[in-house]
Amino acid sequence: MSKTVKELADELGVSRQRVQQIISKQVASKRPKKVAGQYLISPADESLIKGEIVGTRHAKVQANSKQLSDKLQASLQEEVANLKEQIHTKDRQIQAKDNQLEKMQKLLDQSQQLQLMAENKLKKLEAPHNEPESSSESESDQIHKRAPEKSGVAENTPERSSSFWGRLFGSYK
C-alpha cells in the first residue's frame, strides 16, 4: 500500500519538507513515482526514507552524546582535582594537629615531672631535720610520730598555724 509524503511524515514524526528533502537527494531512478503532483511512496521507498531519517537521528544522537560525555568527563575531572586538593589540605591539617598533640604531650609530661619534684621537695621540707629517715619505717609510722610533736608544739605556742610559705621556707623568729 502506498503512502503520501504527509502520511509518512506524520508517521515518522518529521516535517513534510524533510521527507521531500530526502526524496530529492535520491537518484532519479530510485525516487518514488509522482502521481497527480504527489509522491506515492511504496513500502520499499518507505524503508529507504525511514533508514535515512533514523540514520540522521542516530548520527545527531551520537554527536550529542559525545558532546555530553566530553562535558561530563571534564566536569568529573575537575571535581576529582578539587577533591584531591581538599584531601591534601586535610592531610596537612591533620599533620599539624598531630604535631600539636605531640607538643602538648611533652608539655604534660614535663608538668607532671615538675609537680612530682615539687611534691618531693615539700615532703623533704616537712620531714624533721633531726630524724634520720630509715627505709624500714613506713610513712604511716612517720605521720604518727610527727602528730604528737606537732600537738606538743601547739600546746607551747598560742594558736598559730604555720602558713604554707612558712612551712616551705621555715619561720624566721
C-alpha positions in Angstrom: 0.0 0.0 0.0 1.4 3.4 -1.0 1.5 6.4 1.3 1.7 10.1 0.6 4.6 12.3 1.8 2.3 13.8 4.5 1.2 10.4 5.9 4.8 9.2 6.0 6.0 12.4 7.7 3.2 12.2 10.3 4.1 8.5 11.0 7.8 9.3 11.4 7.3 12.5 13.4 9.2 14.7 11.0 8.1 17.6 8.8 6.7 17.1 5.2 9.6 19.2 3.9 12.2 16.8 5.5 10.6 13.8 3.7 10.7 15.7 0.4 14.3 16.7 1.0 15.3 13.1 1.5 13.4 12.1 -1.7 15.1 14.9 -3.7 18.5 13.7 -2.6 17.9 10.2 -4.0 18.9 9.3 -7.6 16.2 10.0 -10.1 15.8 6.3 -10.9 15.2 5.4 -7.2 12.7 8.2 -6.4 9.1 7.3 -5.7 6.6 7.8 -8.5 4.8 11.2 -8.7 1.1 10.9 -9.4 -1.1 14.0 -9.7 1.6 16.2 -8.2 2.1 13.9 -5.2 4.7 11.3 -4.5 3.2 7.9 -3.8 5.7 6.1 -1.5 5.9 2.4 -1.8 7.0 0.2 1.1 10.5 -0.2 -0.4 10.8 3.6 -0.7 9.4 4.0 2.8 12.1 1.8 4.3 14.8 3.8 2.5 13.4 7.1 3.8 13.0 5.6 7.3 16.6 4.4 7.2 17.8 7.9 6.2 15.8 9.6 8.9 16.8 7.1 11.6 20.5 7.3 10.4 20.4 11.1 10.6 18.8 11.0 14.1 21.3 8.3 15.2 24.2 10.5 14.0 22.8 13.5 15.8 22.2 11.5 19.0 25.8 10.2 18.8 27.1 13.7 18.3 25.1 15.0 21.2 26.0 12.1 23.4 29.7 12.6 22.5 29.5 16.3 23.5 27.6 15.4 26.7 30.1 12.7 27.6 33.0 15.1 26.9 31.4 17.7 29.2 30.7 15.2 31.8 34.2 13.8 31.7 35.7 17.4 32.0 33.3 18.1 34.9 34.3 14.9 36.7 38.0 15.5 36.2 37.6 19.0 37.6 35.7 17.6 40.6 38.3 14.9 41.2 41.0 17.6 41.1 39.1 19.7 43.7 38.6 16.6 45.9 42.3 15.8 45.7 43.2 19.3 46.7 40.8 19.1 49.7 42.3 15.8 50.8 45.8 17.3 50.5 44.6 20.3 52.7 43.0 17.9 55.2 46.2 15.8 55.4 48.2 19.0 56.2 45.7 20.0 58.8 45.9 16.5 60.4 49.7 16.6 60.4 49.6 20.0 62.1 47.2 18.6 64.7 49.4 15.6 65.3 52.4 17.9 65.9 50.3 20.0 68.3 49.3 16.8 70.2 52.9 15.7 70.4 54.0 19.0 71.8 51.1 19.0 74.3 52.0 15.5 75.4 55.6 16.6 76.0 54.4 19.6 78.0 52.1 17.5 80.0 54.9 15.1 80.8 57.2 17.9 81.9 54.4 19.4 84.0 53.8 16.1 85.8 57.6 15.7 86.4 57.8 19.3 87.8 54.7 18.6 90.0 56.3 15.4 91.3 59.6 17.2 92.0 57.7 19.9 93.9 55.8 17.4 96.0 59.1 15.6 96.8 60.7 18.8 97.9 57.7 19.6 100.1 57.9 16.2 101.7 61.6 16.7 102.4 60.9 20.1 103.9 58.1 18.8 106.1 60.2 15.9 107.4 62.0 16.8 110.7 65.7 17.6 110.2 66.9 15.8 113.3 65.3 12.4 112.5 67.2 10.2 110.1 65.0 8.7 107.5 65.1 4.9 107.7 63.7 2.7 105.0 62.1 0.4 107.5 59.7 3.0 108.8 56.6 3.3 106.8 55.0 6.7 106.0 52.1 6.0 108.4 54.6 5.5 111.2 56.3 8.7 110.4 53.0 10.5 110.4 52.0 9.0 113.8 55.4 10.1 115.3 55.0 13.6 114.0 51.5 14.1 115.2 52.4 14.2 118.9 55.3 16.6 118.2 53.0 19.0 116.5 50.5 18.8 119.3 53.2 19.5 121.8 54.3 22.5 119.8 50.8 23.6 119.6 50.5 23.4 123.4 53.6 25.5 123.9 52.7 28.3 121.4 49.5 30.2 121.1 47.2 29.0 118.4 49.2 29.9 115.4 49.2 27.6 112.4 52.1 27.7 110.0 51.3 29.1 106.6 52.3 27.3 103.5 55.2 29.7 102.9 56.2 29.4 106.5 56.5 25.6 106.2 58.2 25.9 102.9 60.9 28.4 103.8 60.9 28.0 107.6 59.8 30.6 110.0 62.1 33.4 110.9 62.0 34.2 114.6 
